[in-house]
Amino acid sequence: MTDFSYQLYSSRNFPPLSDTLKMVANAGYKQVEGYGGLYANPGDLNQLKADLDANGLTMPTGHFSLEMVRDTPDRVLEIAKTLGLKAVFVPAVGPDQRKQDAKGWAALGNTLAEAGKPIQDAGLTYGWHNHAFEFVDTGGDDMPLDLILGGGDLAWEFDVAWCVKGGQDPLQWLEKYRDRIFAAHVKDIAPEGECTDEDGWADVGHGTMDWAGIMTALRSTPCRYFVMEHDNPSDHARFARRSIASAQSY
C-alpha cells in the first residue's frame, strides 16, 4: 500500500491553512506532514486537528527542530498525541552547523540520538530528514549522512531530490540505508534554466527525476509514506494536483 502525503510547508505562502487542507483533500490526499511553524501557537492545535478531521486527513509525520526535541520533548509528545503523529523527524540544522569535520558530524548524530530517546520511548518513530549538505567530503570514507545515521537507531526520511542536488545517485543511498527508510520526500527538479520563479523545482513528474524507477525502488524498502513537497510553488493547488496524479501512475 502506498500512502501519499503532502508537506504543508509547500503551502506556507498560501494562507489560510484551513483552505489549504480543503485543497489538499480535494486533490486526493489522505495524509499531510506538519512542520515547525504549525506548532508555534499551542492554542491552534485543537483547531488544526478539527480541520484535519473535517477534511478526512491525518498527520502521521511531522518535522520538529532539534532544539525543540532536545529541550522540550514533553511538548513534542503533546503535539504528537493531539495530532496523531506516528513519526517525528528533525529536518535540518542551522547554517552554522552545516560545515563540520567528521568528528563534528558524528557528534551531531549522537546528539540527535540522545535527544530522541523520549520520543522513541513513547513508541514513536524518530529520525532525520536530509538536505544536500549531508553529501560532502569529510576527509574520510564517510559522508555527513553516514555519520549522522551512525549516531544511533535513527529512522530516515529520505529527501530524494536533495540527494540528487548533492551530486549523488539516490538509488545507491537507498540501498545503503534501505532498512532505515520510514518515509520519503517526493519532489522534482526542473531542467536547468527552467522554473526559475520556483527556485528550480518542478511538480512531481514534470521535472528531471526518474520517479518511476525511484518509486519502484522505494516500494522495496519499509518506506511507509511518500510525501509530496515543493519548496516554492507559484501555484500550490496546481502542484498538489499534478504531483499526486503523477505519483499514482508509477
N, C-alpha and C positions, 0 to 999 in steps of 0.2 A: 504493500500500500504506500502511495506517495502522498504526503501531506504538504500542499503548497501554502506557504505563509507569506506575509507581506511586512517588511520592515517599515514601521511607521515613521522612521527618520526620513524616509523618501518623501514624505508629505509634510515635513515640518514647515515648509514655506506656504502651505495652503490651508490655513485655518478656516473654520473651526474643526477641531478633532472629531466632533460628532458627525459632521458632514463627510469627513474622510472615511470614517468607519462604515457609513452607509454606502459610499462609493466602492470601497473595497469588497464589501459583501455582495453588492450588485455585480461586481466583476467576476465573482465566482470563488472567492477565497473563503476558507473556514477558519483560518488562523491568522494572527498578526504577531509581530515581535515588537516588544517595547524597547525604549531607550531612556537614558537618564533624565531628559527634560520632562518626561511624563510623570515622574515620581516626585517632582520638586515640591509640590503642594500636597501634604497628606490629606487635606480635605477633598481633593479631587478624585481620590482612588475609588471611593464607592460609586461616584458618578461614572467614572470610566468603566467599572465593572458592569454597571447597569446598562451603559451604552453598548458594551460588548455583547451582553446577553440579548439586548433588544435587536441586535443585528445578526444573531446566530454565530458570533465569533468567539473564539477562545484565544488566550495569550499563553501558549506553552513555554515560550522562551523570552528572555529579556536581557538587555545589556545594562551593566552596572559598573561604575568606576571602581578601580582598585581601592581607592581611598574609602569609598562607601562600604565595600565589602569588608575591608580591614578594620575600619573604625566604628562602623555601626551595623554589625551583622544582624542584630535583632531587628533593625529597621528593614533590612533587605528581606528577612524572613517574613516580616509582617506584610510587606508589599507582595511577596510571592504567594502568601496564603490568601490575601484579599483577591488577587487577580488570577489565582490558579496556575501559577508558573510551575513548570516541571524542571526547568534548567535556567541557570544563571551564568552569563558569560561576561568576562571582562573584555571589552572591545579594543583597548589600546592603552598606552601610557603617553604622557605628555612629551612634547618635542625634546625637552631637556633630557629625557631618559632614552631617547631612540638612537643615541650614538654611544655605545659602550663596548668594552672589550669582552672577551669570552667569560671572564670572571664576573663581570657585571651582569651579563645576560643570565648566567647560571644563578646568581643571587636573586635576580628578579623572579626566575622560575620558583625558587624556594620561597620567596615572599608571597607569590601568588598561591602556592600550595598551602602554606601555613594559614593565610587569610581565609581560604575557602573551607577550612575544616568544619566550622559551624554550619556552613551551608550543606556540605556533604553529610554531616551527622544528622541533619534534619531530613535526609532522604532525597535531596535534590541533586540533580546533575550539575556539576560546576566545572568551568574551564575557561579557555582562551579563544578569542576571535582574532585572526591575523589581519594585518595590512601588508604593505610591501616592505616595510623597514626590517622585517624579520628575515629577509633574504639577502644578507650582505656578508662579506668576508669578515671573519672574526680572528683570522690568523691561524686557525686550526682546521680540523676536519668538520667541525660542527658550525652550522649557521645559527643565528639567534633563535629561530623557531625550535631547533633541536634542543637548545639549552633551556628554553622556556618550558617546553613539554617534558624535559627531563627532570624538572624540579619536583615532580610528584605525580599523583594519579589524576592528572588534568584531562578533562574531555576537550575536544577541539571542535569549534565551529569554523569550518573551512571556507574562507572567502576566496573563491577560486580565481576571480578576476584580479584581485590584488596580488595573488601568487604570480599570475602572468605578468602583471605590471612590474613585479620584482625580477623579471627575466627568467622565470622558472618554468619547467614542464609540470603542470598541475597533476598529471597522472602519476608521475614519479613520487610526488609528495603524498598523493592519495594512497598509493600502495605502501609507502613507508610507515604511515600512521593510520592505516585504514581502521584499526580497531578502536581508535580514539574518536572517530568522527561521529558526532551526535546530530549535527545539523550542518547545512552548507548555505552560503550566500550565493544566489543565482543572479548574476549581473553580467552585463555585456560591455565590451569595449568597442567604441566606434572606430571605423577606419581612420587612419592618420589624416588629420585636417578636417574631419567632419564632426558635427555636433559640438562645435567649439562653445556654443552658448550653453551647453550642458556639461561642460568640463571634460568633454571627450568620452562620455559614457553613452551607451545606447540602450534601447529597450531590448529585453532578452529575445534572442533570435534574430535581431536586426543589426548585429554587430559582427565582430570577427571571431568570437569564441566558438569552439566546436562543442556546442552544448549537447548535441545528440550523443556524441561519444562520451562526454564527461558525465552526463546523466546516467548512461548505462553503467559506467564505472562506479559512480556513487551509489547506485542501487545495489551493488555487490558488497557494500560496507554496511555497518549498523546505522548509517545516516537515516534519521527519522523525519527531519523537517527540511524542506527546500524553500529557502526564504528569498523572495524577490526583493531586490534592492537597486536603487538608482540614486547616486549621491546628489544629483541636481537636475531633476527632470523639469522641463519647461511646462509640461502638462502631466500632472501625476495620474489623472484618470486614464489618459492615453497609455502611459507607461504600465499601469496596473493591468489594463485590459489586454494589451498586446502581449505582455510578458507571460501572463498565465496561459494565454492561448498557445503561445509557442511552446512553453514548458509541457503543456498537456499533450503535445504532439510527439514528444520524444519518448 
